[in-house]
Amino acid sequence: MPIARPVLDEREVEAVRRVVLSGWVTQGPEIKAFEEEFAAYTGAAHACAVSNCTTALHLALMAVGVGPGDEVVTVSHSFIATANAVRYCGAVPVFVDVEAGSFNMDPDLVEKAITPRTKAILCVHQLGMPADLARLVTLARCRAIPLIEDAACAIGSEILWDGNWGKIGRPHGDVACFSFHPRKVITTGDGGMITTDDPKLDAKFRLWRQHSMSVSDAVRHGSRQVIFESYPELGFNYRMTDLQAAIGREQLKRLPEIVAERRKLAALYTKHLASLSGVSTPREPRWARSNWQSYAVMLENGIDQQSVMQAMLDEGISTRRGIMNSHLEPAYKGSTAFRAGSALGYSEIAQNRAVILPLFPGMTENQIAIVADSFDRAIKQVRELTTQAA
């Protein structure tokens, strides 16, 4: 059983066929339509399609003014792209810990990590579970610091805001960045999206994603006069193709159904795992609705994570460890590439004791039960071996 499986069928095939036969396969009408539909879905004023979420984060940080020597308060407990995007700007990631019992940034630690060099706060909606935006947005506004949301996993997740449920990506901070990698809830093969309510920021994203070309392909194509473009500043090749956008449009149509099914599957996991000893299941805060991009359970101290995962793999069930910590990787460890804004104990516990279980649309309750039973056997097996070794 795989850890994940994208939801793709003939609708995506037909969408790609339509684009191929149109002759316009990049930066064309499909991109424009996907951006408009994504903005409408999230409630954002603007959405800009890019090549992936890492490039989205890079552009977002640059657009709010992050540059060499600056600091960005963020988490180590995230895929390494979060911290890398800060370094691409020549800035220093300042890592703060995640909350106990959560995989998200601890707002209490953020304020303590802010210095005169802080140019942005970069939070992560880890595994699709919304971070505490109410506290983070209030803090960012009080300190006049831009807040960027790494929403790579969070398309379709919701947060209770001013008494109403709203989509992640509105955005509630200044910018939100999404991923369409195959492990995410919807996919374009790869790809990303940047949402904002600020037209000036959106204009920067659109300029920089295409080498800072002064005239877009669409404008030049539709002009009745010859136009020579210019390149007023350094830009990048961070474009999404129309082939990807066409797939994305089909994926977006079925997103509500996908999220509803993932929420149902997560509830089934919680029911089947409720009686397991040595395991704690994830919980939604009262103000959050997760898309359950991943379902991660925590093992109690003393149960070896890798051994449990291997026992399940031996039964044909794929799992993943808890989310990595950038500060423990060779590219960061022992270097001056980051600054610790707090102790990172809970981040390390989350990496070393969390196990991500298979979850994808199409799973049945029987399959959920099979995974839960395998997990239970694996834990008992590891405990028995640990006792024998002692």
PyMOL commands that set and color helices and strands:
alter all, ss='L'
color gray80, all
select helices_A, chain A and resi 10-22+29-42+53-63+81-88+107-113+126-128+133-142+199-208+217-222+242-273+305-314+326-328+345-353+365-389
alter helices_A, ss='H'
color red, helices_A
select strands_A, chain A and resi 46-50+71-75+92-96+118-124+147-150+158-161+164-167+175-179+192-196+279-280+288-289+295-299+320-321+339-340+354-357
alter strands_A, ss='S'
color yellow, strands_A
deselect
rebuild
show_as cartoon
